[in-house]
Amino acid sequence: MKVGVLALQGDFAEHIAVLKHLGVEGHEIRLPEHLEGVDGLIIPGGESTTLSRLMSIYSMREPIEQMARQGKVIWGTCAGMIMVSMEITEEDPVPLKIMDIGVLRNGFGRQVDSFEQDLELVDLGPTPFHGIFIRAPVITRVGREVKVMATLPDGQAVAVRQGNLLATSFHPELTGDSRFHQYFLDLIPQESSPSV
């Protein structure tokens, strides 16, 4: 299994550390050729406008869109969620338009409005998952094929899945709880064993 973490900007090192804890080497992805042989990709949190521009500068958009079409597992966290969305409420940044959700940047407020919330995530087991929200985006629309995995107490969706695509408003890499990363890894198809 080869897992990539987009390393143009943002907290990619934290994701790589969690993957290492789970016994998986996370590969820093900065150029299209780095995606060769990658089975899954994490697009981390950071500054979405900067991330969007760097993805264009380094010609990363089309290869990631192609990965999504091929059924490779892609997970966007915070700014990464903005990037995988179909549309955002502003003209900039320009999303990849690979997941059928609408997103509002900084929808929960600025840095001073950051908060933490325990979330019920049935897919991860009975123990609540501690969500850390930092300048977090708000999901404004969820397409018919999109499954809501977690909501805030008021019903606001904060984690969604559409087939091979995942997106979270919060930062699982900052919690010390590796269950969401394990869930991501479990979505990546294992190579079938050779017949005996």
C-alpha positions in Angstrom: 0.0 0.0 0.0 1.4 3.4 -1.0 -0.3 6.4 0.7 0.4 10.0 -0.3 0.0 13.2 1.6 -0.2 16.4 -0.5 2.8 18.3 0.9 2.5 21.7 -0.9 1.3 23.6 2.2 -0.4 23.0 5.5 -0.1 20.3 8.2 1.0 17.4 6.1 3.7 16.3 8.6 1.0 15.6 11.2 -0.8 13.2 8.9 2.4 11.5 8.0 3.2 11.0 11.7 -0.2 9.4 12.3 0.3 7.1 9.3 3.7 6.1 10.7 2.1 5.3 14.0 -0.2 2.9 12.1 2.8 1.3 10.4 2.2 2.9 7.0 4.8 5.1 5.3 3.2 8.4 4.1 4.8 9.8 1.0 5.1 13.6 0.6 3.4 14.5 -2.7 4.6 17.7 -4.3 4.7 17.0 -8.1 2.5 14.9 -10.4 5.1 12.2 -10.8 5.1 11.6 -7.0 1.5 10.2 -7.5 2.8 7.3 -9.5 1.6 4.1 -7.8 -0.2 5.9 -5.0 -3.2 4.0 -3.7 -4.7 6.7 -1.5 -4.2 10.5 -1.0 -4.7 12.8 2.0 -5.2 16.5 1.2 -4.4 18.2 4.5 -5.6 21.4 6.3 -3.9 24.7 5.7 -4.8 27.8 3.9 -7.2 26.9 1.1 -6.4 29.9 -1.2 -2.7 29.2 -1.1 -3.2 25.5 -1.5 -5.4 26.0 -4.5 -2.8 28.3 -6.2 0.1 25.9 -5.5 -1.9 23.0 -6.9 -2.3 25.0 -10.1 1.4 26.1 -10.2 2.6 22.5 -9.7 0.0 21.0 -12.1 -1.5 18.8 -9.4 -5.2 19.3 -10.3 -5.7 17.0 -13.2 -3.7 14.1 -11.7 -5.8 14.3 -8.5 -9.0 14.5 -10.4 -7.9 11.5 -12.4 -7.2 9.6 -9.2 -10.7 10.3 -8.1 -12.2 9.0 -11.4 -10.1 5.9 -11.1 -11.6 5.1 -7.7 -8.5 5.9 -5.6 -9.3 6.9 -2.0 -8.9 10.6 -1.4 -9.5 12.3 1.9 -9.7 16.1 2.4 -9.4 17.6 5.9 -10.4 21.2 6.6 -8.8 23.1 3.7 -8.6 19.7 1.9 -12.4 19.4 2.2 -12.8 22.8 0.5 -10.5 21.6 -2.3 -12.4 18.3 -3.0 -15.9 20.0 -2.9 -18.0 20.6 -6.0 -18.5 24.3 -5.2 -17.7 26.9 -2.6 -19.5 30.2 -1.8 -16.6 32.4 -3.1 -14.8 32.6 -6.4 -11.5 31.7 -4.8 -10.1 29.2 -4.2 -11.1 27.0 -7.1 -12.1 23.5 -5.9 -11.3 20.2 -7.6 -15.0 19.5 -8.0 -14.7 15.8 -7.3 -17.1 15.4 -4.3 -20.8 16.4 -4.5 -20.8 18.8 -1.6 -21.0 22.6 -1.2 -18.7 24.4 1.3 -18.5 27.7 3.0 -14.9 28.7 3.9 -14.3 29.6 7.6 -18.0 29.0 8.0 -17.6 28.5 11.8 -15.7 31.7 12.1 -12.1 32.9 12.4 -9.2 31.4 14.4 -10.6 32.8 17.7 -13.8 30.9 17.0 -12.0 27.5 16.9 -13.6 24.9 19.1 -13.6 21.2 20.0 -16.5 18.8 20.0 -17.0 15.1 20.7 -18.6 13.5 17.7 -20.6 10.3 17.3 -19.0 8.4 14.4 -20.6 5.0 14.1 -18.1 3.9 11.5 -15.3 4.3 14.0 -17.0 2.5 16.9 -19.0 3.4 20.0 -16.4 5.8 21.5 -16.9 9.4 20.5 -14.3 11.0 18.3 -12.8 14.3 19.5 -13.2 16.8 16.7 -10.8 19.8 16.6 -12.2 22.6 14.4 -9.8 25.4 13.4 -11.2 28.1 11.0 -13.3 25.2 9.9 -15.4 25.1 6.7 -19.1 24.5 6.8 -20.8 22.0 4.5 -23.7 23.9 2.9 -25.0 21.1 0.6 -24.8 17.3 0.5 -25.4 15.5 -2.7 -27.7 12.4 -3.0 -24.7 10.0 -3.2 -23.0 11.5 -0.2 -23.3 9.8 3.2 -23.1 12.0 6.3 -20.8 10.3 8.8 -20.9 12.8 11.7 -22.8 15.9 12.7 -22.6 18.5 15.4 -25.4 18.5 18.0 -27.3 21.0 15.9 -27.3 18.6 12.9 -24.5 20.4 10.9 -22.6 17.8 8.9 -18.9 17.7 9.6 -17.8 14.4 8.1 -19.0 12.9 4.8 -18.2 10.1 2.4 -19.0 9.6 -1.2 -17.7 6.2 -2.4 -13.9 6.5 -2.5 -13.9 10.1 -1.3 -13.9 11.4 2.3 -14.0 14.9 3.8 -13.9 16.3 7.3 -14.3 19.8 8.6 -12.1 19.0 11.6 -8.5 17.9 12.0 -8.2 14.2 13.0 -4.4 14.4 12.7 -4.3 16.7 15.8 -6.2 14.4 18.2 -3.9 11.5 19.1 -6.8 9.3 18.0 -5.8 7.4 14.8 -9.2 5.7 14.2 -10.1 8.0 11.3 -6.8 7.4 9.6 -7.3 3.7 10.0 -10.8 4.0 8.5 -9.2 5.8 5.5 -6.6 3.1 5.2 -9.2 0.4 5.4 -11.0 1.9 2.3 -7.9 1.3 0.2 -8.3 -2.0 -1.6 -5.7 -4.6 -0.6 -3.9 -6.4 -3.4 -5.4 -9.8 -3.8 -3.4 -12.7 -2.7 -2.0 -14.9 -5.5 -3.9 -18.1 -6.0 -2.3 -21.2 -4.6 
